[in-house]
Each structure stands twice: as C-alpha cells, then as structure tokens.
Amino acid sequence: PPGGEMDPSSVPTEAQYEYAFDLLRQAKYDDAEKAFRSFLVKHPQDYLAGNAQYWMGETYYVRGRYQDAAVTFAEGYQKYPTNSKAPDNLLKLGMALGQLGKKADACVAFAELSEKFPTAPDSVMTRLKEEKRRYACR
C-alpha cells in the first residue's frame, strides 16, 4: 500500500491495536502516537480504546511532552473511568503534572487514585507511594 500504511478497513480492530502497541514496544514513539490516535478516531467505543488512550499518553510522557501527556491521561480517565487503565491514567496524570511543576494538581490526581482505586494493582500503588513522597503530598 502507498506510504506503507495499513488499510484499516481490512484489518481487525485488535490487529490495529497490536500494530500500535508493537511500535511503542520498539520505542517508535512518534509512529506509535499516530497509530494509537488513528485507532481512537476509528474505534472510540472499542473495549481497547481506553488502553489505546493510555498508551498514547505514554508516548508523550516518554518524549518529555508532559502537557500533552497530562491532557491525554486526563481525557483517558474521564472518557474511560471503568477501564483497567483508569488507575494508571491517574498515576501518570499526576506524574505529568508534577513534571510540569504543578505539585498541588499532581497531589489531587494521586488522592483521586487512592480514593477511587484502593485495590489498584501493587505496581500502581507502589509507584503512587513513591510519587506522593516525591511531591510531599499529604
């Protein structure tokens, strides 16, 4: 196909998601961002959309684009509040805000995570404790 792009209409939804995720795994963050965005435009209601939104935010975060990351993680939490990545969205939202120097806002995101997801995975809770310490959250 021209430009090496997949014809999305002929590719199953999961395959499109996997394609984007593979780009992320290969640290091709610009391409991964585009692939996740494309997935979200085409499949906003898909069960993988919340994950795609989270990973798109991650592509910004790892590139130091903390403002874009914060917006993307916040949207992910608002649009997909029951998605398995919801706690991760709040954690990374707080981390991105912290990187932007918005410590109070970061602490609000961390508090929301503690309150709404007391049974979040251990990996999330461990990182949450570290980040709360880092920004001296109450």
ChimeraX attribute file (.defattr): number of C-alpha atoms within 10 A of each C-alpha:
attribute: neighborCount
match mode: 1-to-1
recipient: residues
	/A:1	6
	/A:2	6
	/A:3	5
	/A:4	6
	/A:5	8
	/A:6	12
	/A:7	10
	/A:8	13
	/A:9	8
	/A:10	7
	/A:11	10
	/A:12	9
	/A:13	17
	/A:14	13
	/A:15	11
	/A:16	18
	/A:17	21
	/A:18	14
	/A:19	17
	/A:20	25
	/A:21	22
	/A:22	13
	/A:23	18
	/A:24	21
	/A:25	11
	/A:26	9
	/A:27	13
	/A:28	14
	/A:29	21
	/A:30	14
	/A:31	14
	/A:32	25
	/A:33	23
	/A:34	15
	/A:35	23
	/A:36	28
	/A:37	19
	/A:38	17
	/A:39	23
	/A:40	20
	/A:41	11
	/A:42	14
	/A:43	15
	/A:44	16
	/A:45	12
	/A:46	14
	/A:47	13
	/A:48	17
	/A:49	23
	/A:50	26
	/A:51	23
	/A:52	28
	/A:53	26
	/A:54	26
	/A:55	25
	/A:56	28
	/A:57	29
	/A:58	26
	/A:59	23
	/A:60	21
	/A:61	23
	/A:62	12
	/A:63	11
	/A:64	14
	/A:65	16
	/A:66	22
	/A:67	17
	/A:68	17
	/A:69	27
	/A:70	27
	/A:71	15
	/A:72	23
	/A:73	31
	/A:74	22
	/A:75	18
	/A:76	27
	/A:77	22
	/A:78	13
	/A:79	16
	/A:80	20
	/A:81	16
	/A:82	11
	/A:83	18
	/A:84	14
	/A:85	21
	/A:86	25
	/A:87	27
	/A:88	23
	/A:89	32
	/A:90	31
	/A:91	25
	/A:92	29
	/A:93	30
	/A:94	31
	/A:95	29
	/A:96	28
	/A:97	21
	/A:98	20
	/A:99	17
	/A:100	16
	/A:101	12
	/A:102	14
	/A:103	20
	/A:104	15
	/A:105	17
	/A:106	27
	/A:107	23
	/A:108	16
	/A:109	22
	/A:110	25
	/A:111	19
	/A:112	16
	/A:113	23
	/A:114	18
	/A:115	10
	/A:116	13
	/A:117	15
	/A:118	11
	/A:119	12
	/A:120	17
	/A:121	12
	/A:122	9
	/A:123	9
	/A:124	17
	/A:125	20
	/A:126	11
	/A:127	14
	/A:128	23
	/A:129	13
	/A:130	11
	/A:131	20
	/A:132	18
	/A:133	12
	/A:134	12
	/A:135	17
	/A:136	11
	/A:137	15
	/A:138	9
